[in-house]
């Protein structure tokens, strides 16, 4: 519950399922920011709020979204980005330059090998900064941004990494929830996506911890933050923020973590919530 007269000083926005809807057209599925969402984001900026993109995507998968929202112009000095589920915090600078401000890394080897022993059909990916991903096998079309470079598991986890993606097209999200819980994955945190998709990150790292770094730089606190998201990787962020809002299509565990639930992404739920504070 926020106090009377409260206005967000920072708006933290998940991308997929919050800012972006997947739309089919002419046989192609593409990402779309609706005019209502675009206008709401820019009203918040015009009122002086900081807008921060916070996603499980890698940095190079987020800069295009900033461009789509036209966040690289006059308001650029206020743009911070939390990527890789909080493991990477960066500034997106004029001219398209990415400045990494903070990065958490960990030894993913034990967790990855334990998962592959239990699910031999799983595929593993690690970001190749700026170009794509190194993968044990190609992922289904459209699931990773950039190029895919086939390699071995040993090569993937030889050095500390900020995030590992595990994907098994032959499993379900519930299969992965049960798998992660049964393995324990000591020393590693994890988030299960909408499908059989598992993000591994360093212990204690989440979108909330990434946003804490941003707030520290800006002289703000969690109490100043409006956060909106729809996935399991948004739970910590929604609980942490002064006001956490779940999208209407979010699963129950996400809705329970939030202070409120807005409309679905197909009904411009992010715009509806932002409009409460920046009409």
N, C-alpha and C positions, 0 to 999 in steps of 0.2 A: 504494500500500500504506500503510494507516494503522498507527500504532504500537500495540503491545499496550496495552489499557486505554483506547483512544481512545473518546470519545463525542462525537457532533456537538453543537456549541453553537448552530449555525444550520442549519436544514433548508430548502433552497431547492427549491420545487416548481413545475414546469411545470403548466399547467392542462389543456389539451386533449390527451387521450391519455395523461395521467398521473394527474391527480386526477379527471378527468371521462371518462366513457364516454358515447357517443351511443347511446341506447336508443329503440327503437320501441315505441309503445303506442297502441292505438286510432287508428291512422292518423297519429300524430304522432311526430316525432323530438324527443327532449328530452334535456337534460343531467342526468346523475345522479352524485351522490357516494354510493358504497355505505357501509353502516354500518361495514364493516371499515376503509375509508379514513378516514372521519370519526373513528372511535375512535382510530386510530393517530396522527392529527394532534393530537388532544387529549391523548394520552399524552405526546407530545413536549413540548407546551406545559406540561403539568402538571409535567414533570421540569425545567422551566426553560429549555428550548431556545427560540430565536426561530424562528418559522415565517415564511418569506417567499414570497409568490406571485411567480413570475417567468414572464412570458408575452410572446408577440408581440401580445397583445390591447392595445387602447388602455385608458387608465385607466377610462373609464366602462363598459368591457366586463369589468372585473375586480372591481368593488365588489360586484356581485351574487354572485360566487363566494365572496367573503369572507363575505357574509351567509349563503350556503348552508352554509358550513362553520362558521357561528356564531363568527366570529373578531372580532366587534364588541362583545363583552361584557367580562368581567373581564380577559381577556388582551389587550385592545385595545392597551395601552401597548407591547406587544411586536410589533405588526403593522406591517411595512413591505411595500411592493409595488414590484416592478420591472416596468414596463410597456413596451410598444412596443419589444420586443427590447432593452431596456436604455437606450433614449433618454430615458425618463421614470422617475424614482424619486419615489414619493409615500408619504405616511402616510394611512391611512384612519382618521379620527378618530371619536370617539363622536358620534352624531347624523347620521352619513353624510357628514360633510364631508371633502373631499379636499384635502390640503395638498401641493402640489408642492414637493419638496425639491431636485430637480436635473433639468435638461432640456438635452439636446444637440440642436441644430438644424443644418440644412445647406441649401444651394441644390440642390434636386432637379431643376431645370429641364433641364440638359443630359442627365442620365441618362434622365429620363422621355421626352424628345423622341427620343433615340436608340432607346429600346425601342419606341416607337410607330411609328417609321419602319420598324423591322424586323418588328413585329407590329401592323399597323393595326387588327386586331380586338380588341386588348387594351383593358381598362377600367382606369381609374386612380381611386384614392380617397385622400383626405387627411382626417384626423380633424377634425371640428368639435367642439372640446372640450366634453364634457358632454352632447352631444345625439346625435351620430351622425357621419356622414361627408359631405363634398362629393365627388361622383363625376362622371366624364365620362359614364357610363351606369350604370344600376342593375346591381348584382351579383346573382348567383343567390340565391334565397331562403335565408335562414338563415346566410349567410356573413359578414355584417356585423351588429353590434349597433347598435341605435338607428335614427334616421331617415337617409334618403339624400337629399341635396340636389343635383340635377343642375346642372352648371356646365361651364365650358370648361377646357381644359388650361392656358391662360395664367393663368386665375384660380387654379387649384389650386397652381401653383408660383410665383406672384408674390412671395410672402414665404417666408423660410426656414421649414422644417418639421422635425418630429422624425422622421417616418416617412411613407413613401409605399407604398401597396399597388398592385401591378399584377396583374391577373387576366385570363386569356384562356380562356374556356370551350371554345374550339376547339383548344387546345393541351394538351400533357401536361407533367408535371413534368420529364421528361427533355428536352423541347423547351426549357424555361426554363433548365435547367442549362446546356445548350449555348449558348443565346442570351446569358446573362449572361457566360459565359466568353469568347465571341467578341467581345462589345462592349467588354470591359475595364472600363467604367463608372468611369473615373478620378475619384477624389475621393469615391467612394461605395462603401459596403459593401452586400452583398446576401445574402439567404437565400432559398432556394427551398423552398416548402412541400410538402405531400403531393400537391397537384395543381399545375396551371399557375398558381401563386401566387408572387409575388415581393415580398418586403419590402425596401425600400431604406432604409438608415439612414446616419448620418454615419460616416466612416471611423473604425475603432477602437472603435465602439460595439457592444456585445453584451450578452447577459444577464450575462456575467462582469463587464464593466465596471460595469454597474448594481449588481451585488452587491458590488463593491469599494467603491462609495460607501456602501452600507449597513454593510458591515463596518467601515469607517473611523468611522462614527457610533457604532457599538456597541463599538469597541475590540477587534474580532476580526480574524482573517486568513483567507485561503483555506483554511489547514490546519484550521480549525475547522468547515468547511462540508461537509455532506452535500447533494449536488444530485442530483435525479432528473428525467429528461426523456426524450422520445421522438422529437423532431424535429431537422431539420438546424439549426434555430436554437438548439438546446441544446448543440451540439458544443463551443463555446468554454467554456460553463459547466461541462460535465462534465470537460473537461481541466483547468480552473482549480481546481476544488474539491478539498479534501483527499480526498474520496471522491465520484466521479462514477458514477452508476448509470443505465444505459439500460433503458427498458421493454422487455419481451419482444418487442413487435411493431415495435420501431424498425428502420429500414433499416440496412444494414451500416456505412455511414460513421458513424452515431451509435454503434452498438455498439462499433466500433473505438476511438472516442474515450473510452469509459468504462472504469472500473476493474472493473466487474462488470455483469452483466445480470440483472435480476429477472424476475418473471412478467409477463405481458401485463396491459394495463389491465382486460381482462375477467376476469382471475384475481386482481385486487387487488394487482398488482405493487408499487405504492407502499406499501401497507400491509405487505406482506411485508418490504420493505427497512427501513421505519421500525421494524418490530417487532424487527429484529435488535438495535437499539440502545435501544429503549424498549418492552420486553416488557409 
